[in-house]
Amino acid sequence: MNYSGSNRRPSRYEDAPKIDVSLIDFSAKDSRLFDEVANQSAQVISGSRNANKSTQLRKFYDEVVIWDQKIRQNPEKYTEYLPLVKMLNAKVAYAKGRNLVDDNFLTLMRHCISQLDDNDKQSLYTFKLFLEAVMGFHKMHESNKSKR
């Protein structure tokens, strides 16, 4: 027996690891965020067979970098730019709808974007650094996966 009380076997997707966003807290100042947590997150999103290619993820990272640069140049416009940064949720949802990213990446991005504070420009910088660390670890895990 399984989840629904029937004898059906769980799908491969149900067996797949899920990202643990409870570890990702931009306000905690946890020294493990850019190392252990980013590595664990990257390992989970690297597990997708047909989605989460590094070129696709890089598009989202590049957009976060652009927004961070704009805000660093014009800090007084942070509250004006923040809704546009949060529109990344819609862009990730669109990519998910096209099967370019999976549920884990969608969950990761939504969680990170939800932590962007209206009064704290540092939260966007922390998001950028975390995503940069995830991208580095993702490349390693993606490379290891292709060698198997």
C-alpha positions as CSV (number, residue, x, y, z in Angstrom):
1,M,0.0,0.0,0.0
2,N,1.1,3.5,-0.5
3,Y,0.0,7.2,-0.3
4,S,-3.6,6.8,-1.6
5,G,-4.3,3.4,-0.1
6,S,-4.1,1.7,-3.5
7,N,-1.5,-0.7,-4.6
8,R,-0.2,1.5,-7.4
9,R,3.5,2.2,-7.4
10,P,4.7,5.7,-6.8
11,S,5.9,7.5,-9.8
12,R,9.5,8.4,-10.3
13,Y,8.7,12.0,-9.6
14,E,7.2,11.1,-6.2
15,D,10.5,9.3,-5.3
16,A,12.6,12.2,-6.4
17,P,14.2,14.4,-3.7
18,K,12.5,17.6,-2.9
19,I,14.2,20.9,-2.2
20,D,14.3,21.8,1.5
21,V,13.7,25.6,1.5
22,S,13.5,25.7,5.3
23,L,17.3,25.8,5.2
24,I,17.3,29.0,3.0
25,D,17.0,32.0,5.2
26,F,18.6,35.2,4.0
27,S,18.1,37.0,7.4
28,A,19.8,34.3,9.5
29,K,23.4,35.2,8.5
30,D,24.2,31.4,8.5
31,S,27.7,30.7,7.3
32,R,26.5,27.5,5.6
33,L,24.1,29.4,3.2
34,F,26.6,29.8,0.4
35,D,28.3,26.5,0.9
36,E,26.3,23.5,2.3
37,V,22.8,24.9,1.7
38,A,23.6,26.0,-1.9
39,N,25.3,22.7,-2.6
40,Q,22.3,20.7,-1.3
41,S,19.9,22.9,-3.3
42,A,22.0,22.5,-6.5
43,Q,22.2,18.8,-6.1
44,V,18.4,18.5,-5.9
45,I,17.8,20.7,-8.9
46,S,20.5,18.9,-10.9
47,G,18.5,15.7,-10.5
48,S,16.0,16.6,-13.1
49,R,16.6,14.6,-16.3
50,N,15.1,17.0,-18.9
51,A,14.8,20.4,-17.1
52,N,17.0,22.8,-15.2
53,K,19.8,23.0,-17.8
54,S,22.5,25.4,-16.7
55,T,21.8,27.7,-19.7
56,Q,18.2,28.1,-18.6
57,L,19.1,28.7,-15.0
58,R,21.7,31.1,-16.0
59,K,19.0,33.4,-17.6
60,F,17.4,33.8,-14.2
61,Y,20.7,34.3,-12.4
62,D,21.7,37.0,-15.0
63,E,18.4,38.8,-14.5
64,V,19.0,38.9,-10.7
65,V,22.5,40.2,-11.3
66,I,21.1,43.0,-13.6
67,W,18.6,44.0,-10.9
68,D,21.2,44.0,-8.2
69,Q,23.4,46.3,-10.3
70,K,20.6,48.7,-11.1
71,I,19.7,48.9,-7.4
72,R,23.3,49.4,-6.4
73,Q,23.6,52.3,-8.9
74,N,20.2,53.8,-7.8
75,P,19.5,52.6,-4.2
76,E,16.7,55.2,-3.8
77,K,14.8,53.3,-6.5
78,Y,14.8,50.0,-4.6
79,T,11.1,50.1,-3.8
80,E,10.3,51.1,-7.4
81,Y,12.3,48.2,-8.8
82,L,11.3,45.5,-6.3
83,P,7.9,44.6,-7.9
84,L,9.8,44.1,-11.2
85,V,12.3,41.9,-9.5
86,K,9.4,39.9,-8.0
87,M,8.0,39.4,-11.5
88,L,10.7,36.7,-11.8
89,N,8.1,34.5,-10.1
90,A,6.0,34.8,-13.2
91,K,8.9,34.2,-15.5
92,V,9.9,31.0,-13.6
93,A,6.3,29.9,-13.7
94,Y,6.3,30.4,-17.5
95,A,9.5,28.4,-17.8
96,K,8.0,25.6,-15.6
97,G,4.9,25.6,-17.9
98,R,7.3,25.0,-20.8
99,N,9.1,22.2,-18.9
100,L,12.3,24.2,-19.0
101,V,12.6,24.1,-15.2
102,D,11.1,21.7,-12.7
103,D,9.1,22.1,-9.5
104,N,12.2,22.2,-7.3
105,F,13.6,25.2,-9.2
106,L,10.2,26.9,-9.1
107,T,10.0,26.3,-5.3
108,L,13.6,27.5,-4.8
109,M,13.0,30.7,-6.7
110,R,9.6,31.4,-5.1
111,H,11.1,30.9,-1.7
112,C,14.1,33.2,-2.4
113,I,12.0,35.9,-4.0
114,S,9.6,35.8,-1.0
115,Q,12.5,36.7,1.3
116,L,13.2,40.0,-0.6
117,D,12.5,42.6,2.0
118,D,10.8,45.9,1.1
119,N,13.1,47.8,3.4
120,D,16.4,45.8,3.0
121,K,18.4,46.1,-0.2
122,Q,20.8,43.6,1.3
123,S,18.3,40.8,0.8
124,L,18.6,41.1,-3.0
125,Y,22.4,41.0,-2.7
126,T,22.1,37.9,-0.5
127,F,19.8,36.3,-3.1
128,K,22.2,37.1,-5.9
129,L,25.1,35.5,-3.9
130,F,23.1,32.5,-3.0
131,L,22.0,31.9,-6.6
132,E,25.6,32.4,-7.7
133,A,26.7,29.6,-5.3
134,V,23.8,27.4,-6.5
135,M,24.9,27.9,-10.1
136,G,28.5,26.9,-9.3
137,F,27.5,23.8,-7.5
138,H,24.8,23.0,-10.2
139,K,27.5,23.1,-12.9
140,M,29.5,20.6,-10.9
141,H,26.6,18.2,-10.3
142,E,25.4,18.5,-13.9
143,S,28.9,17.6,-15.1
144,N,29.1,14.7,-12.7
145,K,25.7,13.5,-14.0
146,S,26.8,13.5,-17.6
147,K,29.9,11.4,-16.8
148,R,27.8,8.5,-15.5
